[in-house]
Amino acid sequence: MNIENINKMSDDIFIDYFKNIFEKTPLLAKVTFSHKPFKNKAHLIETFINQFENLDPISKKKIINNHPDLGEKIKINNNLTDLSINEQKNVGLDNCTKEEYSFFQKMNNDFKSKFDIPFIFAVKGSNKNIIIEEFKRRLMNESIDIEFNESVKQVKKIAKFRLEDIIHE
């Protein structure tokens, strides 16, 4: 989709189309819509990111918590958005062995127990081994604030990847 077509969208269509740029958060699409018209792809991406950055920490944490656990069995998890399903499939997380799936479950549970948020990692261009190493590295972190900030950074990265894939100039 190009920026010209995006600028022509009604508010309802825009919100529905972009509601999962930040996982299950149509409010950010609604607020971003109010900044139309967008000059170009970069302007739209910047607007989305700025709207997220302007949120208070509690709202950011809600968005972080909207993200699915990495390595969830895609076939049995009906709660994933299409964007999350595709992102996890593209790095092979949909075909984990039983051992890998158990390992991801353990890492996800350990991470949530330690930091009270799910492990967030922008998986595009990654693979299972890179994700596992990132899990291990971040689980060694002792600061909830540092991990929260890393999760915010990863959420923004995911949003940018999603917008880059959707918008063509």
Rosetta constraint file for C-alpha pairs under 8 A:
AtomPair CA 1 CA 5 HARMONIC 6.64 0.50
AtomPair CA 1 CA 6 HARMONIC 7.16 0.50
AtomPair CA 1 CA 166 HARMONIC 6.22 0.50
AtomPair CA 1 CA 167 HARMONIC 5.06 0.50
AtomPair CA 1 CA 168 HARMONIC 5.53 0.50
AtomPair CA 2 CA 6 HARMONIC 6.42 0.50
AtomPair CA 2 CA 41 HARMONIC 8.00 0.50
AtomPair CA 2 CA 167 HARMONIC 5.47 0.50
AtomPair CA 2 CA 168 HARMONIC 4.84 0.50
AtomPair CA 2 CA 169 HARMONIC 5.41 0.50
AtomPair CA 3 CA 7 HARMONIC 6.07 0.50
AtomPair CA 3 CA 38 HARMONIC 7.01 0.50
AtomPair CA 3 CA 39 HARMONIC 7.66 0.50
AtomPair CA 3 CA 40 HARMONIC 5.89 0.50
AtomPair CA 3 CA 41 HARMONIC 6.27 0.50
AtomPair CA 3 CA 167 HARMONIC 6.86 0.50
AtomPair CA 3 CA 168 HARMONIC 7.32 0.50
AtomPair CA 3 CA 169 HARMONIC 6.77 0.50
AtomPair CA 4 CA 8 HARMONIC 6.50 0.50
AtomPair CA 5 CA 9 HARMONIC 6.60 0.50
AtomPair CA 6 CA 14 HARMONIC 7.30 0.50
AtomPair CA 7 CA 36 HARMONIC 6.42 0.50
AtomPair CA 7 CA 37 HARMONIC 5.46 0.50
AtomPair CA 7 CA 38 HARMONIC 6.56 0.50
AtomPair CA 9 CA 13 HARMONIC 5.98 0.50
AtomPair CA 9 CA 14 HARMONIC 5.65 0.50
AtomPair CA 10 CA 14 HARMONIC 6.06 0.50
AtomPair CA 11 CA 15 HARMONIC 6.00 0.50
AtomPair CA 11 CA 30 HARMONIC 7.28 0.50
AtomPair CA 11 CA 33 HARMONIC 6.62 0.50
AtomPair CA 12 CA 16 HARMONIC 6.11 0.50
AtomPair CA 13 CA 17 HARMONIC 5.96 0.50
AtomPair CA 14 CA 18 HARMONIC 6.04 0.50
AtomPair CA 14 CA 29 HARMONIC 7.21 0.50
AtomPair CA 14 CA 30 HARMONIC 7.83 0.50
AtomPair CA 14 CA 33 HARMONIC 6.96 0.50
AtomPair CA 15 CA 19 HARMONIC 5.40 0.50
AtomPair CA 15 CA 26 HARMONIC 6.00 0.50
AtomPair CA 15 CA 29 HARMONIC 5.11 0.50
AtomPair CA 15 CA 30 HARMONIC 5.60 0.50
AtomPair CA 15 CA 33 HARMONIC 7.42 0.50
AtomPair CA 16 CA 26 HARMONIC 7.27 0.50
AtomPair CA 18 CA 26 HARMONIC 7.19 0.50
AtomPair CA 18 CA 29 HARMONIC 5.71 0.50
AtomPair CA 19 CA 23 HARMONIC 7.41 0.50
AtomPair CA 19 CA 24 HARMONIC 6.16 0.50
AtomPair CA 19 CA 25 HARMONIC 5.52 0.50
AtomPair CA 19 CA 26 HARMONIC 4.02 0.50
AtomPair CA 19 CA 27 HARMONIC 7.47 0.50
AtomPair CA 19 CA 28 HARMONIC 7.35 0.50
AtomPair CA 19 CA 29 HARMONIC 5.55 0.50
AtomPair CA 20 CA 24 HARMONIC 4.91 0.50
AtomPair CA 20 CA 25 HARMONIC 5.97 0.50
AtomPair CA 20 CA 26 HARMONIC 6.81 0.50
AtomPair CA 20 CA 81 HARMONIC 7.35 0.50
AtomPair CA 20 CA 83 HARMONIC 7.43 0.50
AtomPair CA 21 CA 25 HARMONIC 7.59 0.50
AtomPair CA 21 CA 29 HARMONIC 7.85 0.50
AtomPair CA 21 CA 158 HARMONIC 7.92 0.50
AtomPair CA 21 CA 159 HARMONIC 5.19 0.50
AtomPair CA 21 CA 162 HARMONIC 6.26 0.50
AtomPair CA 21 CA 163 HARMONIC 7.06 0.50
AtomPair CA 22 CA 28 HARMONIC 7.41 0.50
AtomPair CA 22 CA 63 HARMONIC 6.91 0.50
AtomPair CA 22 CA 155 HARMONIC 7.24 0.50
AtomPair CA 22 CA 158 HARMONIC 7.92 0.50
AtomPair CA 22 CA 159 HARMONIC 5.87 0.50
AtomPair CA 23 CA 63 HARMONIC 6.48 0.50
AtomPair CA 23 CA 66 HARMONIC 5.84 0.50
AtomPair CA 23 CA 67 HARMONIC 5.97 0.50
AtomPair CA 23 CA 81 HARMONIC 7.65 0.50
AtomPair CA 24 CA 63 HARMONIC 7.58 0.50
AtomPair CA 24 CA 66 HARMONIC 6.42 0.50
AtomPair CA 24 CA 81 HARMONIC 7.80 0.50
AtomPair CA 25 CA 29 HARMONIC 7.32 0.50
AtomPair CA 25 CA 63 HARMONIC 6.99 0.50
AtomPair CA 26 CA 30 HARMONIC 6.22 0.50
AtomPair CA 27 CA 31 HARMONIC 6.21 0.50
AtomPair CA 28 CA 32 HARMONIC 5.96 0.50
AtomPair CA 28 CA 48 HARMONIC 7.04 0.50
AtomPair CA 28 CA 51 HARMONIC 6.53 0.50
AtomPair CA 28 CA 52 HARMONIC 7.00 0.50
AtomPair CA 29 CA 33 HARMONIC 6.00 0.50
AtomPair CA 29 CA 48 HARMONIC 7.46 0.50
AtomPair CA 30 CA 34 HARMONIC 6.74 0.50
AtomPair CA 31 CA 35 HARMONIC 7.41 0.50
AtomPair CA 31 CA 51 HARMONIC 7.21 0.50
AtomPair CA 32 CA 36 HARMONIC 7.59 0.50
AtomPair CA 32 CA 44 HARMONIC 7.98 0.50
AtomPair CA 32 CA 47 HARMONIC 6.20 0.50
AtomPair CA 32 CA 48 HARMONIC 5.81 0.50
AtomPair CA 32 CA 51 HARMONIC 6.83 0.50
AtomPair CA 35 CA 47 HARMONIC 7.59 0.50
AtomPair CA 38 CA 43 HARMONIC 5.86 0.50
AtomPair CA 38 CA 44 HARMONIC 5.67 0.50
AtomPair CA 39 CA 43 HARMONIC 5.87 0.50
AtomPair CA 39 CA 44 HARMONIC 7.57 0.50
AtomPair CA 40 CA 44 HARMONIC 6.50 0.50
AtomPair CA 40 CA 169 HARMONIC 7.58 0.50
AtomPair CA 41 CA 45 HARMONIC 6.24 0.50
AtomPair CA 41 CA 164 HARMONIC 7.99 0.50
AtomPair CA 41 CA 167 HARMONIC 6.50 0.50
AtomPair CA 41 CA 168 HARMONIC 7.44 0.50
AtomPair CA 41 CA 169 HARMONIC 6.84 0.50
AtomPair CA 42 CA 46 HARMONIC 5.98 0.50
AtomPair CA 43 CA 47 HARMONIC 6.07 0.50
AtomPair CA 44 CA 48 HARMONIC 6.30 0.50
AtomPair CA 45 CA 49 HARMONIC 6.22 0.50
AtomPair CA 45 CA 160 HARMONIC 6.51 0.50
AtomPair CA 45 CA 163 HARMONIC 6.61 0.50
AtomPair CA 46 CA 50 HARMONIC 5.97 0.50
AtomPair CA 47 CA 51 HARMONIC 6.18 0.50
AtomPair CA 48 CA 52 HARMONIC 6.46 0.50
AtomPair CA 49 CA 53 HARMONIC 6.13 0.50
AtomPair CA 49 CA 156 HARMONIC 6.47 0.50
AtomPair CA 49 CA 159 HARMONIC 7.74 0.50
AtomPair CA 49 CA 160 HARMONIC 7.91 0.50
AtomPair CA 50 CA 54 HARMONIC 6.10 0.50
AtomPair CA 51 CA 55 HARMONIC 6.83 0.50
AtomPair CA 52 CA 60 HARMONIC 7.39 0.50
AtomPair CA 52 CA 156 HARMONIC 7.95 0.50
AtomPair CA 55 CA 59 HARMONIC 6.00 0.50
AtomPair CA 55 CA 60 HARMONIC 6.27 0.50
AtomPair CA 56 CA 60 HARMONIC 6.38 0.50
AtomPair CA 57 CA 61 HARMONIC 6.06 0.50
AtomPair CA 58 CA 62 HARMONIC 6.36 0.50
AtomPair CA 59 CA 63 HARMONIC 6.49 0.50
AtomPair CA 60 CA 64 HARMONIC 6.22 0.50
AtomPair CA 60 CA 152 HARMONIC 7.27 0.50
AtomPair CA 61 CA 65 HARMONIC 6.07 0.50
AtomPair CA 61 CA 117 HARMONIC 7.57 0.50
AtomPair CA 62 CA 66 HARMONIC 6.30 0.50
AtomPair CA 63 CA 67 HARMONIC 7.02 0.50
AtomPair CA 64 CA 117 HARMONIC 6.90 0.50
AtomPair CA 64 CA 118 HARMONIC 7.09 0.50
AtomPair CA 64 CA 120 HARMONIC 7.38 0.50
AtomPair CA 64 CA 151 HARMONIC 7.07 0.50
AtomPair CA 64 CA 152 HARMONIC 7.35 0.50
AtomPair CA 64 CA 155 HARMONIC 7.02 0.50
AtomPair CA 65 CA 117 HARMONIC 5.97 0.50
AtomPair CA 65 CA 118 HARMONIC 6.20 0.50
AtomPair CA 67 CA 118 HARMONIC 7.19 0.50
AtomPair CA 67 CA 120 HARMONIC 7.28 0.50
AtomPair CA 68 CA 72 HARMONIC 7.51 0.50
AtomPair CA 68 CA 80 HARMONIC 6.65 0.50
AtomPair CA 68 CA 84 HARMONIC 7.63 0.50
AtomPair CA 68 CA 118 HARMONIC 7.47 0.50
AtomPair CA 69 CA 108 HARMONIC 6.40 0.50
AtomPair CA 69 CA 118 HARMONIC 6.28 0.50
AtomPair CA 69 CA 119 HARMONIC 6.78 0.50
AtomPair CA 69 CA 120 HARMONIC 7.91 0.50
AtomPair CA 70 CA 88 HARMONIC 7.36 0.50
AtomPair CA 70 CA 93 HARMONIC 7.59 0.50
AtomPair CA 70 CA 104 HARMONIC 7.01 0.50
AtomPair CA 70 CA 108 HARMONIC 7.36 0.50
AtomPair CA 70 CA 119 HARMONIC 7.34 0.50
AtomPair CA 70 CA 120 HARMONIC 7.80 0.50
AtomPair CA 71 CA 88 HARMONIC 7.30 0.50
AtomPair CA 71 CA 93 HARMONIC 5.22 0.50
AtomPair CA 71 CA 94 HARMONIC 7.04 0.50
AtomPair CA 71 CA 96 HARMONIC 7.42 0.50
AtomPair CA 71 CA 101 HARMONIC 6.30 0.50
AtomPair CA 71 CA 104 HARMONIC 5.72 0.50
AtomPair CA 71 CA 105 HARMONIC 7.37 0.50
AtomPair CA 72 CA 77 HARMONIC 7.04 0.50
AtomPair CA 72 CA 93 HARMONIC 7.73 0.50
AtomPair CA 72 CA 94 HARMONIC 7.77 0.50
AtomPair CA 72 CA 101 HARMONIC 7.34 0.50
AtomPair CA 72 CA 104 HARMONIC 7.79 0.50
AtomPair CA 72 CA 105 HARMONIC 7.54 0.50
AtomPair CA 73 CA 77 HARMONIC 6.07 0.50
AtomPair CA 73 CA 93 HARMONIC 7.99 0.50
AtomPair CA 73 CA 94 HARMONIC 6.32 0.50
AtomPair CA 73 CA 101 HARMONIC 7.62 0.50
AtomPair CA 74 CA 78 HARMONIC 7.57 0.50
AtomPair CA 74 CA 80 HARMONIC 7.58 0.50
AtomPair CA 74 CA 85 HARMONIC 6.54 0.50
AtomPair CA 74 CA 94 HARMONIC 5.73 0.50
AtomPair CA 75 CA 94 HARMONIC 7.62 0.50
AtomPair CA 80 CA 84 HARMONIC 6.02 0.50
AtomPair CA 80 CA 85 HARMONIC 6.21 0.50
AtomPair CA 81 CA 85 HARMONIC 6.27 0.50
AtomPair CA 82 CA 86 HARMONIC 6.20 0.50
AtomPair CA 83 CA 87 HARMONIC 6.17 0.50
AtomPair CA 83 CA 162 HARMONIC 7.68 0.50
AtomPair CA 84 CA 88 HARMONIC 6.10 0.50
AtomPair CA 85 CA 89 HARMONIC 6.07 0.50
AtomPair CA 86 CA 90 HARMONIC 5.98 0.50
AtomPair CA 87 CA 91 HARMONIC 6.87 0.50
AtomPair CA 87 CA 123 HARMONIC 6.78 0.50
AtomPair CA 87 CA 124 HARMONIC 6.58 0.50
AtomPair CA 88 CA 92 HARMONIC 6.43 0.50
AtomPair CA 88 CA 93 HARMONIC 5.15 0.50
AtomPair CA 88 CA 94 HARMONIC 6.40 0.50
AtomPair CA 88 CA 123 HARMONIC 7.24 0.50
AtomPair CA 89 CA 93 HARMONIC 5.53 0.50
AtomPair CA 89 CA 94 HARMONIC 5.12 0.50
AtomPair CA 89 CA 95 HARMONIC 7.87 0.50
AtomPair CA 90 CA 124 HARMONIC 7.48 0.50
AtomPair CA 91 CA 123 HARMONIC 6.93 0.50
AtomPair CA 91 CA 124 HARMONIC 7.12 0.50
AtomPair CA 91 CA 125 HARMONIC 7.37 0.50
AtomPair CA 91 CA 126 HARMONIC 6.13 0.50
AtomPair CA 91 CA 127 HARMONIC 4.96 0.50
AtomPair CA 91 CA 128 HARMONIC 6.74 0.50
AtomPair CA 92 CA 96 HARMONIC 7.10 0.50
AtomPair CA 92 CA 127 HARMONIC 6.91 0.50
AtomPair CA 92 CA 128 HARMONIC 6.94 0.50
AtomPair CA 93 CA 128 HARMONIC 6.90 0.50
AtomPair CA 96 CA 100 HARMONIC 5.46 0.50
AtomPair CA 96 CA 101 HARMONIC 5.61 0.50
AtomPair CA 97 CA 101 HARMONIC 6.03 0.50
AtomPair CA 98 CA 102 HARMONIC 6.11 0.50
AtomPair CA 99 CA 103 HARMONIC 6.12 0.50
AtomPair CA 100 CA 104 HARMONIC 6.12 0.50
AtomPair CA 101 CA 105 HARMONIC 6.17 0.50
AtomPair CA 102 CA 106 HARMONIC 6.18 0.50
AtomPair CA 103 CA 107 HARMONIC 6.15 0.50
AtomPair CA 104 CA 108 HARMONIC 5.94 0.50
AtomPair CA 105 CA 109 HARMONIC 6.06 0.50
AtomPair CA 106 CA 110 HARMONIC 6.02 0.50
AtomPair CA 107 CA 111 HARMONIC 5.99 0.50
AtomPair CA 107 CA 135 HARMONIC 6.93 0.50
AtomPair CA 108 CA 112 HARMONIC 6.14 0.50
AtomPair CA 108 CA 118 HARMONIC 6.67 0.50
AtomPair CA 108 CA 119 HARMONIC 6.36 0.50
AtomPair CA 109 CA 113 HARMONIC 6.04 0.50
AtomPair CA 110 CA 114 HARMONIC 6.15 0.50
AtomPair CA 110 CA 139 HARMONIC 7.88 0.50
AtomPair CA 111 CA 115 HARMONIC 5.98 0.50
AtomPair CA 111 CA 116 HARMONIC 7.51 0.50
AtomPair CA 111 CA 117 HARMONIC 7.37 0.50
AtomPair CA 111 CA 118 HARMONIC 6.60 0.50
AtomPair CA 111 CA 119 HARMONIC 6.26 0.50
AtomPair CA 111 CA 139 HARMONIC 6.29 0.50
AtomPair CA 112 CA 116 HARMONIC 4.67 0.50
AtomPair CA 112 CA 117 HARMONIC 5.05 0.50
AtomPair CA 112 CA 118 HARMONIC 5.26 0.50
AtomPair CA 112 CA 119 HARMONIC 7.15 0.50
AtomPair CA 114 CA 139 HARMONIC 7.96 0.50
AtomPair CA 115 CA 144 HARMONIC 5.73 0.50
AtomPair CA 115 CA 147 HARMONIC 7.40 0.50
AtomPair CA 119 CA 135 HARMONIC 7.52 0.50
AtomPair CA 119 CA 151 HARMONIC 7.42 0.50
AtomPair CA 120 CA 151 HARMONIC 5.56 0.50
AtomPair CA 120 CA 154 HARMONIC 6.17 0.50
AtomPair CA 120 CA 155 HARMONIC 6.96 0.50
AtomPair CA 121 CA 131 HARMONIC 7.63 0.50
AtomPair CA 121 CA 151 HARMONIC 7.42 0.50
AtomPair CA 121 CA 154 HARMONIC 5.52 0.50
AtomPair CA 121 CA 155 HARMONIC 7.61 0.50
AtomPair CA 121 CA 158 HARMONIC 7.89 0.50
AtomPair CA 122 CA 154 HARMONIC 5.64 0.50
AtomPair CA 122 CA 155 HARMONIC 7.23 0.50
AtomPair CA 122 CA 157 HARMONIC 6.18 0.50
AtomPair CA 122 CA 158 HARMONIC 5.12 0.50
AtomPair CA 123 CA 127 HARMONIC 7.30 0.50
AtomPair CA 123 CA 131 HARMONIC 7.36 0.50
AtomPair CA 124 CA 161 HARMONIC 7.56 0.50
AtomPair CA 126 CA 130 HARMONIC 6.11 0.50
AtomPair CA 126 CA 131 HARMONIC 7.00 0.50
AtomPair CA 127 CA 131 HARMONIC 6.25 0.50
AtomPair CA 128 CA 132 HARMONIC 6.11 0.50
AtomPair CA 129 CA 133 HARMONIC 6.25 0.50
AtomPair CA 130 CA 134 HARMONIC 6.20 0.50
AtomPair CA 131 CA 135 HARMONIC 6.13 0.50
AtomPair CA 132 CA 136 HARMONIC 6.29 0.50
AtomPair CA 133 CA 137 HARMONIC 6.12 0.50
AtomPair CA 134 CA 138 HARMONIC 6.04 0.50
AtomPair CA 135 CA 139 HARMONIC 6.02 0.50
AtomPair CA 136 CA 140 HARMONIC 6.54 0.50
AtomPair CA 137 CA 141 HARMONIC 7.13 0.50
AtomPair CA 138 CA 147 HARMONIC 7.43 0.50
AtomPair CA 141 CA 146 HARMONIC 7.87 0.50
AtomPair CA 141 CA 147 HARMONIC 7.25 0.50
AtomPair CA 143 CA 147 HARMONIC 6.31 0.50
AtomPair CA 144 CA 148 HARMONIC 5.98 0.50
AtomPair CA 145 CA 149 HARMONIC 6.17 0.50
AtomPair CA 146 CA 150 HARMONIC 6.19 0.50
AtomPair CA 147 CA 151 HARMONIC 6.07 0.50
AtomPair CA 148 CA 152 HARMONIC 6.24 0.50
AtomPair CA 149 CA 153 HARMONIC 6.22 0.50
AtomPair CA 150 CA 154 HARMONIC 6.19 0.50
AtomPair CA 151 CA 155 HARMONIC 6.10 0.50
AtomPair CA 152 CA 156 HARMONIC 6.33 0.50
AtomPair CA 153 CA 157 HARMONIC 6.26 0.50
AtomPair CA 154 CA 158 HARMONIC 6.14 0.50
AtomPair CA 155 CA 159 HARMONIC 6.26 0.50
AtomPair CA 156 CA 160 HARMONIC 6.18 0.50
AtomPair CA 157 CA 161 HARMONIC 6.20 0.50
AtomPair CA 158 CA 162 HARMONIC 6.17 0.50
AtomPair CA 159 CA 163 HARMONIC 6.17 0.50
AtomPair CA 160 CA 164 HARMONIC 5.96 0.50
AtomPair CA 161 CA 165 HARMONIC 6.22 0.50
AtomPair CA 162 CA 166 HARMONIC 6.32 0.50
AtomPair CA 163 CA 167 HARMONIC 5.93 0.50
AtomPair CA 164 CA 168 HARMONIC 7.56 0.50
